[in-house]
């Protein structure tokens, strides 16, 4: 049995229709996500909240780091001759690294929340541009 072109029946959506439908569904999903994001309590999703399982900040390690910085500061003046002041340098370096870690973790969390929105807006914009072109073709 041979398949002939005149017997072919189009099933489903055309490419242009599918892209328009995809754009509309993605726009709707983005709106729902943005509404839900505004309703959630910001502190619970913050990386500093101890109950946030997805945070890269681990409180025991952070507390231990601050305890070591405090211990180094308390040792000031009790070092042997020739090495006085090195504990302050070590404490300052450790505190700087801890604060840099907090800054980078905060930036990572902000990117994690906003990257999906940026990408989705880019896809919707691209689909809007292509859907105008495809409606003329179809």
N, C-alpha and C positions, 0 to 999 in steps of 0.2 A: 504494500500500500504506500503510495507516494503522498507526501504532504505538499499541498499546493498553496501558493501565496494567497489566492482569493478566498480560501477557506479559513485563513487565519483570523482568529478573533482576539481582540486586545482584552487582556484580563488585567485588572488592577489599575493603578494610576500611571499617568504619563510621568516622565522625569520632572517636568516643570511643576505638575500638580504635587508630586511627592516632595519636592524641595519647598514648595509653599507651605505644605502641611507640616513639614519638619520645622520650618522657621516659626510658624505659629505655635507649635508645641513647645519649642525651646524658649520662645518669648514668654509663654505662660509659665513654664517651669522656673525661669529666672525671676519673674514677678513673685511667685509663691515663695521662692527661696529668700528673696530680699525682705518680704513681709515677715517671714518666720524669723529671720535673723534679727530684725528690730524688736520682736517680742521677747526674745530670750534674754535672760539676765546676763549682762556682760561679765560680771565677776565670776560666775560659775564656769564660763568658757575661757577665762583668763589663764595664762600659763602659770601665774603665781598661786592660783587656787590649789590647795593640797589634794583636793578630790578629783582633779582633772587627770584622768588616766593617760591622756594623750600628750601630756606636757613632757618636754625634755628636761625640765628642771626637777631634780630630785632633792627634796628637802633635807634628808639626812646628810647628803654630801655638802649642800649649801651651809647647813648649820655647822658642820665640822670645819669647813673652810673659814667661816667667820670666827669660830673658836680658836683656830690656829692663828689668825690675824690678831685677835685679842691677846693671845698668849705671847706672841712676838712683841707686841707693844708693851706688855707688862715686863718683859725681859730687858727693856731699855735701861742701860746703865750698869747691868750686872755682867757684862761681857769682859773677858780678859783684855789686857792692853793690846792695842793694834787692831782689834776687830770691833771696836765700839762703833755703833751706828749701823752695823750691817743688819741687825735685826729690824731696824726701821726700813731699810731698803727692801728686805725680804717681805716685810708686812705690806709695804706699799705696792710691791710687785704682785703679791698674792691678791690684794684687794683690787688692784687694777684688772687683773685677769678675771676675777669673780664678777666685777661690774661689766666687763666686756662680754662675758658669757651671758649675763642677764640681758644685755642689749641685743646680742645676736639671737638669743632664744625668743625674745619679744618680736624681733623682726621676722624670724621664721614663722612664728604664729600668725602675724599679720599677713604674710605672704600666703600662708596656707588657707586663710579665710578668703582672701581676695583673688587668688589666682584663678580659681574656677569661674568666678564672675567675669573677670577680664577675658578669659578664653571664650566663654559662652557669648559674651557681647561681640567679640570678634567674629565668631562663627555666624551669629545672627546677621551682622553687618554684611558679611560675605554672601550669605544666602539671599539677603535682600537685593544686593547688587546683581547676583546671578539670576534671581527669579524674574527680574525685569527683562533680562536678556532671553531667558528661556520661554517666557510667555509669548514673545514675538515669534519664536521658532515653532512652538507647538500649535 
